[in-house]
């Protein structure tokens, strides 16, 4: 199938907090959008009340502008309180995720790696595994992404990528989307500075002779109906 008659795919990004949805897979999401795929993102926590009080810093606006920058078509914000997912039952988190999964029926899911230092990430990952269990036959692949300043600070370090995606052509879109989160960008050399994110993608990319890349751990891939594995 050529690029011109390629059927658009449904892509779902599941992230815990505003900016997580682009730190690990923003360049890849922009590639999907450029290829005509329909990208939906789910951001589970509101991501501001804990640090900035009830009035917040306008994260809802930042989320939408960042999504527009990447070409994301739809955003679901579940508005769970920041850093308090452990005060809810897992079912409380699974249920709204299941509704989005059923609505979108994605072929590809990108989600937060659950083995880093952020407790919300760990809980969301467990809820995601239930919401995307194999009985949902439309899901072909689930990939976990790393999150700058969370994944690499964990111990033991268990994020071991098996998939490299060349984002050289979309790196600037990713950085522009990150810049929309004015409260989350940090000065260099913090891992969430724009310079460090560019260095990070270069370091990942150079491992596989690419200028810039994002990396993923395959959680599950299913080849159905006699399809040939790629």
BAKE-23249 format. One record per residue (C-alpha): residue number from 1; residue in one letter; y, x, z. Coordinates in Angstrom, 2 decimals. Each point is the difference from the previous one (the first is absolute). Example, Ala and Ser with C-alpha at 12.3 -4.5 7.8 and 13.67 -1.06 7.14 Angstrom:
2
<site><k>1</k><r>A</r><v>-4.50</v><u>12.30</u><w>7.80</w></site>
<site><k>2</k><r>S</r><v>3.44</v><u>1.37</u><w>-0.66</w></site>
//
This chain:
230
<site><k>1</k><r>X</r><v>0.00</v><u>0.00</u><w>0.00</w></site>
<site><k>2</k><r>X</r><v>3.36</v><u>1.46</u><w>-0.99</w></site>
<site><k>3</k><r>X</r><v>3.07</v><u>0.01</u><w>2.22</w></site>
<site><k>4</k><r>X</r><v>1.64</v><u>-2.65</u><w>-2.18</w></site>
<site><k>5</k><r>X</r><v>-2.75</v><u>-2.60</u><w>0.52</w></site>
<site><k>6</k><r>X</r><v>-1.10</v><u>1.06</u><w>3.48</w></site>
<site><k>7</k><r>X</r><v>-0.35</v><u>-2.98</u><w>2.32</w></site>
<site><k>8</k><r>X</r><v>2.36</v><u>0.20</u><w>3.00</w></site>
<site><k>9</k><r>X</r><v>-1.71</v><u>0.64</u><w>3.30</w></site>
<site><k>10</k><r>X</r><v>0.76</v><u>-1.53</u><w>3.37</w></site>
<site><k>11</k><r>X</r><v>0.88</v><u>2.72</u><w>2.51</w></site>
<site><k>12</k><r>X</r><v>0.49</v><u>-0.52</u><w>3.73</w></site>
<site><k>13</k><r>X</r><v>1.62</v><u>2.44</u><w>2.42</w></site>
<site><k>14</k><r>X</r><v>-0.59</v><u>-0.62</u><w>3.71</w></site>
<site><k>15</k><r>X</r><v>2.25</v><u>1.95</u><w>2.38</w></site>
<site><k>16</k><r>X</r><v>0.84</v><u>-0.15</u><w>3.67</w></site>
<site><k>17</k><r>X</r><v>3.74</v><u>0.73</u><w>-0.04</w></site>
<site><k>18</k><r>X</r><v>2.97</v><u>0.05</u><w>-2.39</w></site>
<site><k>19</k><r>X</r><v>-0.10</v><u>3.28</u><w>-1.99</w></site>
<site><k>20</k><r>X</r><v>-3.75</v><u>0.50</u><w>0.58</w></site>
<site><k>21</k><r>X</r><v>-0.60</v><u>-1.92</u><w>-3.23</w></site>
<site><k>22</k><r>X</r><v>1.66</v><u>2.75</u><w>-2.03</w></site>
<site><k>23</k><r>X</r><v>-0.55</v><u>3.19</u><w>2.02</w></site>
<site><k>24</k><r>X</r><v>-3.64</v><u>0.23</u><w>-1.00</w></site>
<site><k>25</k><r>X</r><v>-0.15</v><u>-1.87</u><w>-3.30</w></site>
<site><k>26</k><r>X</r><v>3.53</v><u>-0.66</u><w>-1.28</w></site>
<site><k>27</k><r>X</r><v>-0.44</v><u>2.16</u><w>-3.09</w></site>
<site><k>28</k><r>X</r><v>-3.35</v><u>-1.59</u><w>-0.77</w></site>
<site><k>29</k><r>X</r><v>1.45</v><u>-3.49</u><w>0.43</w></site>
<site><k>30</k><r>X</r><v>2.79</v><u>0.88</u><w>-2.44</w></site>
<site><k>31</k><r>X</r><v>-2.66</v><u>1.13</u><w>-2.51</w></site>
<site><k>32</k><r>X</r><v>-1.81</v><u>-3.33</u><w>0.37</w></site>
<site><k>33</k><r>X</r><v>3.23</v><u>-1.89</u><w>-0.57</w></site>
<site><k>34</k><r>X</r><v>0.87</v><u>2.12</u><w>-3.04</w></site>
<site><k>35</k><r>X</r><v>-3.44</v><u>-0.80</u><w>-1.45</w></site>
<site><k>36</k><r>X</r><v>0.64</v><u>-3.73</u><w>0.35</w></site>
<site><k>37</k><r>X</r><v>-2.10</v><u>-0.62</u><w>3.11</w></site>
<site><k>38</k><r>X</r><v>1.08</v><u>-2.60</u><w>2.54</w></site>
<site><k>39</k><r>X</r><v>0.65</v><u>1.67</u><w>3.36</w></site>
<site><k>40</k><r>X</r><v>0.25</v><u>-1.91</u><w>3.28</w></site>
<site><k>41</k><r>X</r><v>0.71</v><u>1.69</u><w>3.33</w></site>
<site><k>42</k><r>X</r><v>-0.67</v><u>-1.23</u><w>3.53</w></site>
<site><k>43</k><r>X</r><v>1.99</v><u>1.51</u><w>2.86</w></site>
<site><k>44</k><r>X</r><v>-1.52</v><u>-1.09</u><w>3.27</w></site>
<site><k>45</k><r>X</r><v>2.59</v><u>1.03</u><w>2.62</w></site>
<site><k>46</k><r>X</r><v>3.76</v><u>-0.55</u><w>-0.04</w></site>
<site><k>47</k><r>X</r><v>0.50</v><u>3.68</u><w>0.82</w></site>
<site><k>48</k><r>X</r><v>3.37</v><u>-0.02</u><w>1.71</w></site>
<site><k>49</k><r>X</r><v>0.28</v><u>-2.01</u><w>3.24</w></site>
<site><k>50</k><r>X</r><v>-1.62</v><u>2.68</u><w>2.18</w></site>
<site><k>51</k><r>X</r><v>2.47</v><u>2.70</u><w>-0.99</w></site>
<site><k>52</k><r>X</r><v>3.08</v><u>-1.94</u><w>-1.12</w></site>
<site><k>53</k><r>X</r><v>-0.02</v><u>-3.18</u><w>2.09</w></site>
<site><k>54</k><r>X</r><v>-0.14</v><u>-3.63</u><w>-1.02</w></site>
<site><k>55</k><r>X</r><v>2.79</v><u>0.34</u><w>-2.57</w></site>
<site><k>56</k><r>X</r><v>-1.91</v><u>2.76</u><w>-1.80</w></site>
<site><k>57</k><r>X</r><v>1.38</v><u>2.09</u><w>-2.85</w></site>
<site><k>58</k><r>X</r><v>-0.59</v><u>-2.26</u><w>-2.98</w></site>
<site><k>59</k><r>X</r><v>-3.59</v><u>0.96</u><w>-0.72</w></site>
<site><k>60</k><r>X</r><v>-0.63</v><u>-3.25</u><w>-1.88</w></site>
<site><k>61</k><r>X</r><v>2.63</v><u>0.99</u><w>-2.55</w></site>
<site><k>62</k><r>X</r><v>-1.28</v><u>3.58</u><w>-0.15</w></site>
<site><k>63</k><r>X</r><v>-3.54</v><u>-1.26</u><w>-0.67</w></site>
<site><k>64</k><r>X</r><v>1.12</v><u>-2.09</u><w>-2.95</w></site>
<site><k>65</k><r>X</r><v>2.22</v><u>2.67</u><w>-1.57</w></site>
<site><k>66</k><r>X</r><v>-2.78</v><u>2.59</u><w>0.34</w></site>
<site><k>67</k><r>X</r><v>-2.47</v><u>-2.42</u><w>-1.56</w></site>
<site><k>68</k><r>X</r><v>2.33</v><u>-0.64</u><w>-2.91</w></site>
<site><k>69</k><r>X</r><v>0.41</v><u>3.73</u><w>-0.50</w></site>
<site><k>70</k><r>X</r><v>-3.76</v><u>0.47</u><w>-0.36</w></site>
<site><k>71</k><r>X</r><v>-0.56</v><u>-3.13</u><w>-2.09</w></site>
<site><k>72</k><r>X</r><v>-1.88</v><u>-1.95</u><w>2.68</w></site>
<site><k>73</k><r>X</r><v>-0.05</v><u>-3.66</u><w>-1.00</w></site>
<site><k>74</k><r>X</r><v>-0.59</v><u>-1.68</u><w>3.37</w></site>
<site><k>75</k><r>X</r><v>0.33</v><u>0.98</u><w>3.66</w></site>
<site><k>76</k><r>X</r><v>-1.56</v><u>-1.75</u><w>2.99</w></site>
<site><k>77</k><r>X</r><v>1.47</v><u>0.91</u><w>3.39</w></site>
<site><k>78</k><r>X</r><v>-2.18</v><u>-1.22</u><w>2.87</w></site>
<site><k>79</k><r>X</r><v>2.58</v><u>0.99</u><w>2.66</w></site>
<site><k>80</k><r>X</r><v>-2.36</v><u>1.07</u><w>2.78</w></site>
<site><k>81</k><r>X</r><v>1.92</v><u>1.92</u><w>2.69</w></site>
<site><k>82</k><r>X</r><v>0.23</v><u>3.75</u><w>-0.56</w></site>
<site><k>83</k><r>X</r><v>-2.55</v><u>2.16</u><w>1.89</w></site>
<site><k>84</k><r>X</r><v>-1.53</v><u>-3.05</u><w>1.68</w></site>
<site><k>85</k><r>X</r><v>-2.97</v><u>-0.89</u><w>-2.22</w></site>
<site><k>86</k><r>X</r><v>-2.22</v><u>0.91</u><w>2.94</w></site>
<site><k>87</k><r>X</r><v>1.37</v><u>-3.05</u><w>1.86</w></site>
<site><k>88</k><r>X</r><v>-1.56</v><u>-2.36</u><w>-2.57</w></site>
<site><k>89</k><r>X</r><v>-3.61</v><u>-0.84</u><w>-0.68</w></site>
<site><k>90</k><r>X</r><v>-1.35</v><u>1.54</u><w>-3.20</w></site>
<site><k>91</k><r>X</r><v>-0.49</v><u>-3.52</u><w>-1.36</w></site>
<site><k>92</k><r>X</r><v>3.74</v><u>-0.64</u><w>0.36</w></site>
<site><k>93</k><r>X</r><v>0.59</v><u>2.81</u><w>-2.49</w></site>
<site><k>94</k><r>X</r><v>-2.98</v><u>-0.65</u><w>-2.25</w></site>
<site><k>95</k><r>X</r><v>0.85</v><u>-3.66</u><w>-0.67</w></site>
<site><k>96</k><r>X</r><v>3.36</v><u>0.49</u><w>-1.79</w></site>
<site><k>97</k><r>X</r><v>-1.41</v><u>3.00</u><w>-1.86</w></site>
<site><k>98</k><r>X</r><v>-2.90</v><u>-2.10</u><w>-1.24</w></site>
<site><k>99</k><r>X</r><v>2.45</v><u>-2.62</u><w>-1.29</w></site>
<site><k>100</k><r>X</r><v>1.88</v><u>2.59</u><w>-2.04</w></site>
<site><k>101</k><r>X</r><v>-3.20</v><u>1.55</u><w>-1.34</w></site>
<site><k>102</k><r>X</r><v>-1.26</v><u>-3.42</u><w>-1.10</w></site>
<site><k>103</k><r>X</r><v>3.34</v><u>-0.85</u><w>-1.60</w></site>
<site><k>104</k><r>X</r><v>0.42</v><u>3.30</u><w>-1.88</w></site>
<site><k>105</k><r>X</r><v>-3.69</v><u>0.68</u><w>-0.74</w></site>
<site><k>106</k><r>X</r><v>0.64</v><u>3.70</u><w>-0.57</w></site>
<site><k>107</k><r>X</r><v>-2.26</v><u>2.29</u><w>-1.96</w></site>
<site><k>108</k><r>X</r><v>1.48</v><u>3.05</u><w>1.76</w></site>
<site><k>109</k><r>X</r><v>1.14</v><u>0.31</u><w>3.63</w></site>
<site><k>110</k><r>X</r><v>1.99</v><u>2.87</u><w>1.50</w></site>
<site><k>111</k><r>X</r><v>0.17</v><u>0.07</u><w>3.78</w></site>
<site><k>112</k><r>X</r><v>0.94</v><u>2.03</u><w>3.03</w></site>
<site><k>113</k><r>X</r><v>-2.42</v><u>2.68</u><w>1.18</w></site>
<site><k>114</k><r>X</r><v>-1.15</v><u>-0.98</u><w>3.47</w></site>
<site><k>115</k><r>X</r><v>-0.69</v><u>3.40</u><w>1.52</w></site>
<site><k>116</k><r>X</r><v>3.48</v><u>1.30</u><w>0.77</w></site>
<site><k>117</k><r>X</r><v>2.17</v><u>0.03</u><w>3.12</w></site>
<site><k>118</k><r>X</r><v>1.51</v><u>-3.46</u><w>-0.50</w></site>
<site><k>119</k><r>X</r><v>-1.85</v><u>-2.75</u><w>1.84</w></site>
<site><k>120</k><r>X</r><v>1.34</v><u>-2.71</u><w>-2.33</w></site>
<site><k>121</k><r>X</r><v>-1.52</v><u>1.86</u><w>-2.96</w></site>
<site><k>122</k><r>X</r><v>-3.39</v><u>0.13</u><w>1.71</w></site>
<site><k>123</k><r>X</r><v>-0.03</v><u>-3.72</u><w>0.82</w></site>
<site><k>124</k><r>X</r><v>1.27</v><u>-1.04</u><w>-3.42</w></site>
<site><k>125</k><r>X</r><v>-2.71</v><u>2.05</u><w>-1.70</w></site>
<site><k>126</k><r>X</r><v>-2.70</v><u>-1.80</u><w>1.98</w></site>
<site><k>127</k><r>X</r><v>1.51</v><u>-3.39</u><w>-0.84</w></site>
<site><k>128</k><r>X</r><v>0.25</v><u>0.96</u><w>-3.67</w></site>
<site><k>129</k><r>X</r><v>-3.70</v><u>0.90</u><w>-0.14</w></site>
<site><k>130</k><r>X</r><v>-0.85</v><u>-3.55</u><w>1.03</w></site>
<site><k>131</k><r>X</r><v>2.56</v><u>-1.67</u><w>-2.26</w></site>
<site><k>132</k><r>X</r><v>-1.33</v><u>1.93</u><w>-3.03</w></site>
<site><k>133</k><r>X</r><v>-3.73</v><u>-0.09</u><w>0.77</w></site>
<site><k>134</k><r>X</r><v>-2.40</v><u>0.23</u><w>-2.98</w></site>
<site><k>135</k><r>X</r><v>-0.54</v><u>-3.75</u><w>-0.23</w></site>
<site><k>136</k><r>X</r><v>3.36</v><u>-0.02</u><w>-1.83</w></site>
<site><k>137</k><r>X</r><v>-1.51</v><u>0.95</u><w>-3.35</w></site>
<site><k>138</k><r>X</r><v>3.34</v><u>0.32</u><w>-1.81</w></site>
<site><k>139</k><r>X</r><v>0.78</v><u>3.17</u><w>1.99</w></site>
<site><k>140</k><r>X</r><v>-1.16</v><u>3.03</u><w>-1.97</w></site>
<site><k>141</k><r>X</r><v>1.48</v><u>2.83</u><w>2.05</w></site>
<site><k>142</k><r>X</r><v>1.66</v><u>0.65</u><w>3.36</w></site>
<site><k>143</k><r>X</r><v>1.86</v><u>3.25</u><w>0.60</w></site>
<site><k>144</k><r>X</r><v>1.59</v><u>1.32</u><w>3.20</w></site>
<site><k>145</k><r>X</r><v>3.21</v><u>2.02</u><w>-0.16</w></site>
<site><k>146</k><r>X</r><v>1.48</v><u>2.50</u><w>2.40</w></site>
<site><k>147</k><r>X</r><v>3.31</v><u>-0.63</u><w>1.78</w></site>
<site><k>148</k><r>X</r><v>2.44</v><u>2.86</u><w>0.46</w></site>
<site><k>149</k><r>X</r><v>0.64</v><u>0.87</u><w>3.67</w></site>
<site><k>150</k><r>X</r><v>-3.01</v><u>-2.01</u><w>1.16</w></site>
<site><k>151</k><r>X</r><v>-3.13</v><u>1.11</u><w>-1.85</w></site>
<site><k>152</k><r>X</r><v>0.53</v><u>3.75</u><w>0.14</w></site>
<site><k>153</k><r>X</r><v>0.94</v><u>-0.13</u><w>3.69</w></site>
<site><k>154</k><r>X</r><v>-3.33</v><u>-1.50</u><w>1.06</w></site>
<site><k>155</k><r>X</r><v>-2.89</v><u>1.90</u><w>1.55</w></site>
<site><k>156</k><r>X</r><v>-2.71</v><u>0.40</u><w>-1.08</w></site>
<site><k>157</k><r>X</r><v>1.37</v><u>0.03</u><w>-3.55</w></site>
<site><k>158</k><r>X</r><v>-2.32</v><u>-2.31</u><w>-1.86</w></site>
<site><k>159</k><r>X</r><v>1.99</v><u>-1.04</u><w>-3.08</w></site>
<site><k>160</k><r>X</r><v>-1.99</v><u>1.60</u><w>-2.82</w></site>
<site><k>161</k><r>X</r><v>1.21</v><u>-1.14</u><w>-3.43</w></site>
<site><k>162</k><r>X</r><v>-2.38</v><u>-0.48</u><w>-2.92</w></site>
<site><k>163</k><r>X</r><v>2.46</v><u>-1.43</u><w>-2.56</w></site>
<site><k>164</k><r>X</r><v>3.14</v><u>1.63</u><w>-1.43</w></site>
<site><k>165</k><r>X</r><v>2.54</v><u>-2.06</u><w>-1.97</w></site>
<site><k>166</k><r>X</r><v>2.60</v><u>1.82</u><w>-2.11</w></site>
<site><k>167</k><r>X</r><v>3.41</v><u>-1.42</u><w>0.97</w></site>
<site><k>168</k><r>X</r><v>2.15</v><u>2.59</u><w>-1.75</w></site>
<site><k>169</k><r>X</r><v>1.58</v><u>-2.71</u><w>-2.16</w></site>
<site><k>170</k><r>X</r><v>0.74</v><u>-2.33</u><w>2.94</w></site>
<site><k>171</k><r>X</r><v>0.92</v><u>2.41</u><w>2.79</w></site>
<site><k>172</k><r>X</r><v>3.72</v><u>-0.74</u><w>-0.35</w></site>
<site><k>173</k><r>X</r><v>-0.69</v><u>-3.74</u><w>0.29</w></site>
<site><k>174</k><r>X</r><v>-1.96</v><u>0.61</u><w>3.19</w></site>
<site><k>175</k><r>X</r><v>2.79</v><u>2.10</u><w>1.51</w></site>
<site><k>176</k><r>X</r><v>2.62</v><u>-2.56</u><w>-1.04</w></site>
<site><k>177</k><r>X</r><v>-2.05</v><u>-2.74</u><w>1.67</w></site>
<site><k>178</k><r>X</r><v>-0.31</v><u>2.06</u><w>3.18</w></site>
<site><k>179</k><r>X</r><v>3.77</v><u>0.55</u><w>0.00</w></site>
<site><k>180</k><r>X</r><v>0.39</v><u>-3.79</u><w>0.29</w></site>
<site><k>181</k><r>X</r><v>-1.35</v><u>0.29</u><w>3.56</w></site>
<site><k>182</k><r>X</r><v>3.11</v><u>1.60</u><w>1.44</w></site>
<site><k>183</k><r>X</r><v>-1.27</v><u>-0.29</u><w>3.57</w></site>
<site><k>184</k><r>X</r><v>-3.34</v><u>1.68</u><w>-0.81</w></site>
<site><k>185</k><r>X</r><v>1.03</v><u>3.02</u><w>-2.07</w></site>
<site><k>186</k><r>X</r><v>0.21</v><u>3.13</u><w>2.12</w></site>
<site><k>187</k><r>X</r><v>1.80</v><u>3.32</u><w>-0.62</w></site>
<site><k>188</k><r>X</r><v>-1.95</v><u>2.88</u><w>-1.48</w></site>
<site><k>189</k><r>X</r><v>-2.45</v><u>1.48</u><w>1.03</w></site>
<site><k>190</k><r>X</r><v>-1.34</v><u>-3.22</u><w>1.58</w></site>
<site><k>191</k><r>X</r><v>-3.04</v><u>-1.34</u><w>-1.95</w></site>
<site><k>192</k><r>X</r><v>1.94</v><u>-3.20</u><w>-0.83</w></site>
<site><k>193</k><r>X</r><v>2.95</v><u>1.82</u><w>-1.54</w></site>
<site><k>194</k><r>X</r><v>0.32</v><u>-0.44</u><w>-3.76</w></site>
<site><k>195</k><r>X</r><v>-0.39</v><u>3.74</u><w>-0.52</w></site>
<site><k>196</k><r>X</r><v>-3.17</v><u>0.12</u><w>2.07</w></site>
<site><k>197</k><r>X</r><v>-1.51</v><u>-2.97</u><w>-1.84</w></site>
<site><k>198</k><r>X</r><v>0.59</v><u>1.81</u><w>-3.29</w></site>
<site><k>199</k><r>X</r><v>-1.57</v><u>3.16</u><w>1.43</w></site>
<site><k>200</k><r>X</r><v>-2.93</v><u>-2.02</u><w>1.31</w></site>
<site><k>201</k><r>X</r><v>-0.73</v><u>-1.52</u><w>-3.41</w></site>
<site><k>202</k><r>X</r><v>0.30</v><u>3.42</u><w>-1.61</w></site>
<site><k>203</k><r>X</r><v>-2.47</v><u>1.50</u><w>2.48</w></site>
<site><k>204</k><r>X</r><v>-2.51</v><u>-2.80</u><w>-0.62</w></site>
<site><k>205</k><r>X</r><v>0.52</v><u>0.20</u><w>-3.74</w></site>
<site><k>206</k><r>X</r><v>-0.40</v><u>3.75</u><w>-0.23</w></site>
<site><k>207</k><r>X</r><v>-3.50</v><u>-0.33</u><w>1.46</w></site>
<site><k>208</k><r>X</r><v>-1.03</v><u>-1.64</u><w>-3.29</w></site>
<site><k>209</k><r>X</r><v>2.42</v><u>1.76</u><w>-2.37</w></site>
<site><k>210</k><r>X</r><v>2.57</v><u>-2.79</u><w>0.00</w></site>
<site><k>211</k><r>X</r><v>3.72</v><u>0.25</u><w>0.69</w></site>
<site><k>212</k><r>X</r><v>-0.02</v><u>-2.87</u><w>2.51</w></site>
<site><k>213</k><r>X</r><v>-2.74</v><u>-2.27</u><w>1.31</w></site>
<site><k>214</k><r>X</r><v>-0.89</v><u>-2.60</u><w>2.59</w></site>
<site><k>215</k><r>X</r><v>-3.44</v><u>0.13</u><w>1.55</w></site>
<site><k>216</k><r>X</r><v>-2.42</v><u>-2.62</u><w>1.28</w></site>
<site><k>217</k><r>X</r><v>-3.28</v><u>-0.41</u><w>1.80</w></site>
<site><k>218</k><r>X</r><v>-2.35</v><u>-2.45</u><w>-1.68</w></site>
<site><k>219</k><r>X</r><v>-1.00</v><u>-2.66</u><w>2.51</w></site>
<site><k>220</k><r>X</r><v>-2.10</v><u>-1.99</u><w>-2.45</w></site>
<site><k>221</k><r>X</r><v>-0.54</v><u>-0.29</u><w>-3.75</w></site>
<site><k>222</k><r>X</r><v>-2.29</v><u>-2.61</u><w>-1.54</w></site>
<site><k>223</k><r>X</r><v>-1.23</v><u>0.01</u><w>-3.60</w></site>
<site><k>224</k><r>X</r><v>-1.22</v><u>-3.51</u><w>-0.85</w></site>
<site><k>225</k><r>X</r><v>-1.42</v><u>-1.93</u><w>-2.93</w></site>
<site><k>226</k><r>X</r><v>-1.54</v><u>2.99</u><w>-1.73</w></site>
<site><k>227</k><r>X</r><v>3.29</v><u>1.86</u><w>-0.33</w></site>
<site><k>228</k><r>X</r><v>-0.18</v><u>3.73</u><w>-0.65</w></site>
<site><k>229</k><r>X</r><v>1.33</v><u>2.20</u><w>2.84</w></site>
<site><k>230</k><r>X</r><v>3.00</v><u>2.11</u><w>-0.96</w></site>
//
